[in-house]
Amino acid sequence: MSSKITRDKFDRVLTKRDLFVLAVGAMIGWGWIIQSGYWINAGGVDGSILAFILGGVMVSVVGLIYGELASAMPYVGGEHVYSLRALGPLGSFVCTWALVLGYVGVVVFEVVALPSALAYIVPGFSAIQLWTIAGQPVYATWVFVGGVGAIVMTLLNYRGVRPAAQFQTLLTVIIGLAGITLIIGAVVNGTSSSTPPFSGVEAGGIFTVAIMTPFMFVGFDVIPQAAGEADVSPRTLGLIIPVAVGVAALFYIAVIWASGQSMSGSQLVESPLPAAAAMETLFDSLLIGRIMALAGIAGILTSWNSFLLGASRAVYALAESGMVPEPLSEIHPEHKTPKNALLLIGGLSVFSPLFGEQMLIWIVNASGFGLVLAWVLVVVSFFVLRRREPEMDRPLKLPYGRALGALAFVLTVFFVGLYLPGAPSALSWPFEWGIVFFWTFLGASMYAFSGTAATHGQSRTEDSES
C-alpha cells in the first residue's frame, strides 16, 4: 500500500494550535497533580527543578529528532512510517508494537485516574466495594464512572479528530489557568526559604526525580501519529514538537516552585492530590483547592484524549501494513477516523477499572518500558535514513544532526536501562515483566501468523521512497 493512499484516507483538518494543544495536553496531564509532593519530598524544590531542567533537555533532544523525521514523512502512523522505511517490517513492528503498549497503558491509567480525582472532590464517592486485587479495593462507583468515561472518550474520537482537538483546546486552557492561579498564589501568599538556591541539594534526590521526567513528557510523539491529519507545512509540523516540550517543561518547573511555597515536601506528600492541597493552603480556601482538583480532571481528559488518538493511529498503521488483522485499518467513511482501532482500544479500556489501582500501576510501569524502547528505535531510524538517504527532502534538517542523534541514542538507551534488573526503577517480577512478556508473545504471534506482513511492509517502503 502506498503512503499516498494512507494520506488521502484522512482529512487534513488539524491546525498548528490543534497540534500544539494535543501534545502539551498529553504531557501535562494528571501526573503533576498527584506527583508534585513526591518530587519535592524526594529532591526538594531546587533539586526537583534541576531534575526537570535536565529531563527537559533530554526529551528536547529526542523531540528534535522526531521533528526532522516528522517534517520529512508527515504521514499517519509516525514512528511506524519512519522505522518501516529505515528498519524494514520486523524492526518497524517491534517499534510500533512497543509504542502501542505505552499508549494503551496511559489510556488504561486515565480510566481509573478519573474516579480517583472525583473521590477527592466528592465525599463518600468510593462506595459499594466489589472485591480486592493486590490489597486494593475495587468500588462499583469507580467501575461505573471509569467505564462511562471510556465510552464517552471513545465516541468523541470516533466522531472525528476535529471535535477531539477542540475538546483538547478547551481543557488545556483550563489546565493553564489553574497553573497560573497556583503561581499567583505562591507569589502573593507563599513563603520562600532563606537558604541560597540549590543549597542542600543532593544528587540522589535529583536522580530520583530525574528518572521520572521522561514519562512526564511522553505525549509530544502524538504529533507524528496525527501528522497525516495536519493542515500545516512539514517544517512547521517538525518545529511544533520541541516547542511543545519546552512549554511543558516550563509548566512543570513553575508548578514545582509554586507548590513548594505552600508547605514542606513531607506535608505535600501526605495529600492524595498535592497540587490541590498547595492551592488550598496558599489561598486558605477548600473551594479553591477543589477547583484545582477539577483542573486535574481536565489533565486526565487531555492525556486520555491524546493517547487514545495516538494509539488508534499506531494500530491503524500496523493493520494497513498487514502486520495485525486488516479490519483494524478500516476508516469511517464519514468521520475519517480509524473506527475499528478506536473501538478495540476504547472497548478494552472500559473494563480496566475492574482490576483495581494496583494492577494498573503494573500496566503503566510496563508501558513506560515500551515507550522508551520505541524512542531508541526511532533514533536508530534517524541514523539509518541520514546515512542511506542523505538526499531525502527534510524541511526541518537539524544542524549537527549526527551529534544530536548520538546524544539522543545515549539518553534513550540509558532510560531503557533504568527498567532492567538492578536499576533503581527496574520492573518488578512477576507482574510487570509478565505484562511485557505477554505483550511480546501476543505481538510475535500476530506478526508470525500475518502472511502479508513482509509483502505489505516492503511495498509501502518502496512507495515512500519513490
N, C-alpha and C positions, 0 to 999 in steps of 0.2 A: 504493500500500500504506500502510496506516495505521501510525502509530507504536505504536498499541496492539497490533497483530499482532506487531510487532517485539519488544515487551516480553514478550509471552506465549510466544514461542518458546523463551525461555531460562529456566532455573531461577535464582531469586534465592537463592543459597547463600553468597555471599561476605560475611564479617563485616567489622567495622571493622579487626580485626587483619589479615585476609587482604588487604584493600585497601592497608593501610599497608605491609606487607612486600612486596607486589608492586611498589609504587612505590620504596621505599627499596632493595630488592634490585636493581631495574633501574638505579637511579642509581649505587650504589656497587658496580659490577660489577668488571671486570677492570682498568679504567684506572688506579686508584690503585696497583696492584701494579707496573705497568710504567712509569708516568709520573712518580712522585714524585721520582725522581732528576733527571729533566729539569726539573721545576718548580723544584727547589731550586737546580740549577745555573744556571738562567736568571734567576731572580728573588731567590735567597737564601731563607732560611726566612721572614724577616719579610715580604719582598716577596711571596712566594707566598701567605702567609696573608692579606695585604691584598688580593691579587687574588681569592682565593676569597671573602673577605667582600664585595667589590664584586660578584663574579659571583653570589653567593648572593642579594644584594639584588635584582639584575636579574631573576634567574629567579623569585624570590619574587613579584615584581610580576606577571609573566606567570602564575604559578601562581594568584594571587588572581583574575585574570580568568577563568582556567579554573574556579576554584572557583564563581564566580557562575553561569557557564553550565552547569556540571555539575549544580548544585543545581536549576536551572530546567528542565533537559532531561536527566534521568538515564536515557538510553537507550543501548543498544549502538551503537557507532559514534562516539560522542563528537564529534570535530571535524566529521565528516560531517554530523551532525544539526544542529549549530549553524550551519555555513556554508550548508547547504541551506535552512534557514529564513530566513537573512539575505540570502544572495547568489544564491539560485536554483541550478539544476542545474549550469550551467557553472562558476560560482565554487566550488561545493561539490566538483565533480570535481577541479578544479585543486588545491584544498586537500588533499583526501583522497589523491589520487594522489601528491602530493609527500610526504605523510606516509608512505605505503606504501613509497616509495623509501627513506626514512630508516629505517624499521623493518626492512625486509628487509636493508638494508646492515648493521645491527647484528647480525641473526641470522647472516648470512654471515660476519661478522667473528668471532663467537664459535665458529663451527665450526672455524676454524683456530687460535683462541686456545687451545682445549683441548689439542691436541697440542703447542702451543708451551710450555704450562706443564708438561706431562709431560716434555718434553725437558729442562727444568731439574731435575726431580726424579729421572728415571730415566737413568742413564749409558748412552750408546750408543743412546738411543731413536731418533734420526734415522738410519734405515737404509734401504738399497735405493733409491738415487737413481734416479728415473724420467726426469726431464728438467729443464730450467731455463726459467723465464719471467722476463723483465726482470732477468736475472742472479741470480735466486733459485732454489735447487734445490727440487724437489718430491720428497718422500720417500714411499715406499709406506706406511711406518708412519703418517705423518701423514694420508694419504688414508684409510687404513683406520679409524684412531681417530676422525677427524673425521666420516667417513661413518656409522659406527656410532652416535656420539653424536647426530648429526642424526636418525637413525631413532628412537632411544630418546626423545629430547625431543619429537619429533612425536607418537609414540604416547602419551606421557604426557599431552599436551594433548588428544589425540584422545579419550581415555577420560573426559574431564570436567574442568571448571575447578576443582572442589573438590580432587581429587588434586594438580593442579598447584599450587594455593595452599598445600596442606600441605607439599609438597616445597619450595616457596619459603620458608616459615617456618623450616624446619629449616636450610636453607643460610644464611639471613640471620642466624640466631643464631650460626652458626659464624663468619661474617664479623665480627660484632660482638665475639665473644670474642677473635678474632685481633687486632682493633684495640685492645681493652682491654689485651691482653698486651703489645702493642708500646708502648703508653703507659706501662705499669708498668715495662717495661724501660728506657724513657727517663728516667723519674723516678728509678729506683734506680741505674742504671748510666750514664746519659747524661752528656755533657759540654756544659755551657752556655757560650755565647760571653760574653765580658766586656763586649762593646760594648752601648751602650744600645739598646733596642728601636727598630727601623726606622731605625737609623743606617746610612748607606751604601746605602740602598735607592734604586734608580734607576727612573725612570718607564718606561724601555724594558723593563726586566726584568719589571715589574709588568704592562705591556701584553702582553708575550709570553705570560705565563701567563693573563692575564685572558681573552684571546680563545679560550682552550681551555675555559674554565669552563662555558659553556652546554651543551657537549656531554658534560661530565661529569655534568650534572644531567638530561640527557634521560632520561625514564623516568617522571616524575611524570604525564605525559599518558597513561600506560597506564590510569590510574584511569578517566578518561572513557570509554575504549574498552570497559571492562568494566562500565560503570555499570548496564546492564540486567541484570546478574547479581549486583548488590549488594543485600544484605538490610539496608540501613541507611536512615536518613531522608535526604532530599535535602540538608538543611543539613549533616548530618554528612559526607556524601559530598563536599560542597564544601570543608569545613574540613580534611579529611584531606590535600588536595593541598598547601597551603602548609606544613602541619606536616611532611609528609614531606620537602619541600625543605629546611626548616630543620634537620632531623636529618641529612640527607645533607651539608649544609654543615659542620656541627659535626664530623662524622666526617672529612671531607677535611682540615679545619684541624688536627685532632688528629693525623692520620697525617703530615701535613707537618711539624708541630713535632717529633713523636717521631722520625721518620726523620732530621731534621736534627740530633738529638742524638747520632747514631751515628757519622757521618763527614761529610766535606765533600760538597758537591754534585758536584764534579768526580770524586770517588770513587764516589758513588752512581750517577752516570750511566753508568759503565762496566759496571755489572751489568745483565744482561737482566731481572732482577726486583729493582729497588732496595729495595722494602719488605721482601722476604725477606732481602736482604743486610743491611739495617739490623737486622732481628731477629736474624740470625746474629751480628752484631757486638756488639749490646747484651747478649746472653746468652752470648756466646763459645761458641756451640753450632751445629754444622752441622745437627743434627737439628731444632732449633727453627726454623732458617731454612727448612728444607724443610716443616715444619708450616705456616709462613706461606704457602709456595707452595701448599699444599693449600687454605688459605683463599682463595687466588687462584682456584683451580679452582672453589670454591663461588661466587665472584663471577662467574665466567664463566657458570656454570649459571643463576644468578639473573637476569642480564641476558638470557640466551638465552631462558629460560622466559617472562619478562615481555614481551619484544618479539615472540616467536612468538605469544603470546596477543593482543597489541595489533594486530599485522599482520593476523592472520586475521580479527579483528573488523572492521577497517577494510575489508578486501577484501569481507567479507560485506555490509557496509553499502552498498558500491558496487554489488554484484550485486543486492541487494534493491531498490535504486533504479533498476535497469535500465541501469546505466552500464557494466557489464562482463558477461560471459556469465552467464546466470541460474543454471546449475548451481552456481556458487560461493556461492549463497545457501542451499544445502540444509543443513538441520540434522539431525544424527544423532538418530534417534527415541528412542534410549535414553540416550545420553550428553549430549544437548542441547548439542553443540558444532558449529561450522560446519565440517563434516568435509572438504568438498572444498577450501575455502580453506586449511585446515591442511595437507592433503596436497599442495597445489600449492606452498606456501611451503616446507614441510619437504622435499619432493622436490627442489626447486631447490637448497636448501642442502646436500643430500647431495653434490652434485657440486662444490661450491665449493673444497674442498681441492685439486682437480686443477689449479687455476690459480695456485697459489703465493701467497706472502705479499704480494708487491708489487702484484699485481692487486687483492688485497683492500684494500690501503691506498687505492688509487684509488677503489674502490667506497665505502669508508667516508667518504672526503672528499666525494665527490659526494652521498652520502646525507645528510650534515650540511646541505648546501645545501637539500635537500628539507625537512628538519625545520624550519629557521628560516623558510622560505617559508610553511610551514603555520602557524607561530606568527603571522606577520604577518596572514594571512587570518582566523585566529581572533580576533585583536584587532579587526580591521575588522568582523567579525561582531558582536562585543560592542557596538561603537559603533552599528551599524545597528539592532540589536534594542533598545538603550536608547532610540533616537530613535523608531523605528517602533512599538514595543510597550512603552510605558512602564508599562502596567498588567499586564504578564506577571508571573505568580507567581514570585518569586525568593526562595526560602527563605534564601539567603545573599546579600543585596543589599549590595554594597560601598558604604561611605560614601566621598564624594569620588570616585565612580566615573568621572566624566569626566576628572578629573586623573590618576587611576591608569591609565585607558585611554590617555591621551595619552602618559604616561611609557612604558607598555608598547609603544606603537606606535613611539616614537622608538628604544627599545632594540632591538626586533626588526628594524626597518629597518636600524639600524646593523650588526647582525650579518649580515644578508643582504649588506650592502656589503662585509664582510670577505672574501667569496668572489669578488667581482668583480675583473676585471683591474686591476692597480695596487695592490691591497690587500696587506697583509703575509701574509695566508693565502689568497691567490687560488687558485682551482682551476687546475690545470695543463692545458695543451693538448699533445697532442690527447686524452689518455686520460680525465682526469676530466671535462672538458667534453664529450667524446664520450659518456660514460655518461649525462650529463644530457640531451644532445640525443637519444640513443637512447630514453631513458625518456619524454621529451616526445613523440617521434614515435609510440611504441607507445601511449601514453595517448590522444593525439589520434586515432589510427586506431581504437582501440576505442570511443571516445566517438562518433566520426563514424558508425561503422557500427552503433551501437546505436540503432535507430529508436525505442525506447521510453524513452530517457533522459529527454527533456523531459517526457513524459507522466507517468511514474512519479515523477519528481522533484517535479513540480508537485502531484501527488496527495498525496504524503507531506507536503509543506509545508502544504497546506490542512488535512490531517487533524490535524497537530500544532498548528495554530492553533485548531482547534475544541474 
